[in-house]
Amino acid sequence: MMKKVLIADDMHPSILTMLSEIGFSPDYQPNIQRPELLNIIKDYEGLLIRSKTKIDKEFLTHQQKLEFIGRAGAGLDLIDIEAVELLNIQLFAANEGNSDAVAEHTLGMLLSLFNKINWADAEVRQKIWLREANRGTELKGMTVGIIGYGNMGKALSERLAGFGVEVLAYDCFKTDYSSNLVKEVTMEEIFEKTDILSLHIPLNESSKMLVNDVYLSKFKKNIFLINTSRGEVASVTDILKNLQSGKVRGACLDVLENEKMKQLTPEQEEVYEQLFQMKNVILTPHIAGWTVESYRKINEVLFEKIKKMYGLG
């Protein structure tokens, strides 16, 4: 009997052909809601999700024969990893599938910030022609500190190779990764030398609200901050405070603490309104890994991991 795989979120349609080719029966239901999902999950050996579906203890009491859960994207923060592992359900994500997209987006945001491209473009469209006010800043000679040297951090270091910057990295889970692209350092060295800080870390108990007023105060220099990881690793209130003081010279934020713009608290509304008016802030709607190419590459990564799990090549 063919193993059934429920695809509970939007994915590139190529996943259907891929799964069928290795004898699986894919069931594509990207609009399924939690009550219905809980009702039918008992019938499936596999589950593929993006960011809509939360896998918690309640969900796991409804499954009966799940063998794997695949996250079509980076990060497993919506999944109770310990509970999944206790049931011997294989769990994997597709971080490799959008690492190039994240690296390029990170660099694009940084170059836009340094060269004031977003504001200059808006001004020219209004027939405002200001050259001196839009004088840019060069990357060359700066030190980039990367927090988290996994797929995303490594891809960014590769993109930075031609810009004449020094790249430092700290990763609490990895060692011995220094190369011609990056130097492995301690957090103390990150605090001492960094001009540009780029976050590439998962969201967990230790990283939640890691970047706050105290954290930012430890940097010797006034820094530029980039966050393309998860919004909840950095306090927007404290980022705003440090932008206002000049400790943070500028920020590139693809993610925010609360991304549900219609569900902001009054306090968040006030903070966001001030943040959104700042010229030295670049904002995008959680799209760093969201490219035409990554949409398909994520499928390819998941497909290879499923094949490996079942010894299919």
Stockholm file with secondary structure:
# STOCKHOLM 1.0

chainA/1-313         MMKKVLIADDMHPSILTMLSEIGFSPDYQPNIQRPELLNIIKDYEGLLIRSKTKIDKEFLTHQQKLEFIGRAGAGLDLIDIEAVELLNIQLFAANEGNSDAVAEHTLGMLLSLFNKINWADAEVRQKIWLREANRGTELKGMTVGIIGYGNMGKALSERLAGFGVEVLAYDCFKTDYSSNLVKEVTMEEIFEKTDILSLHIPLNESSKMLVNDVYLSKFKKNIFLINTSRGEVASVTDILKNLQSGKVRGACLDVLENEKMKQLTPEQEEVYEQLFQMKNVILTPHIAGWTVESYRKINEVLFEKIKKMYGLG
#=GR chainA/1-313 SS CCEEEEECSCCCTHHHHHHHHTTEEEEECTTCCHHHHHHHGGGCSEEEECSSCCBCHHHHHHCSSCCEEEESSSCCTTBCHHHHHHTTCEEEECGGGGHHHHHHHHHHHHHHHHTTHHHHHHHHHTTCCCSGGGCCCCCTTCEEEEECCSHHHHHHHHHHGGGTCEEEEECTTCCSCCCSSCEECCHHHHHHHCSEEEECCCCSTTTTTCBSHHHHHTCSSCEEEEECSCGGGBCHHHHHHHHHHTSEEEEEESCCSCCCGGGCCHHHHHHHHHHHTCTTEEECSSCTTCCHHHHHHHHHHHHHHHHHHTTCC
#=GC SS_cons         CCEEEEECSCCCTHHHHHHHHTTEEEEECTTCCHHHHHHHGGGCSEEEECSSCCBCHHHHHHCSSCCEEEESSSCCTTBCHHHHHHTTCEEEECGGGGHHHHHHHHHHHHHHHHTTHHHHHHHHHTTCCCSGGGCCCCCTTCEEEEECCSHHHHHHHHHHGGGTCEEEEECTTCCSCCCSSCEECCHHHHHHHCSEEEECCCCSTTTTTCBSHHHHHTCSSCEEEEECSCGGGBCHHHHHHHHHHTSEEEEEESCCSCCCGGGCCHHHHHHHHHHHTCTTEEECSSCTTCCHHHHHHHHHHHHHHHHHHTTCC
//
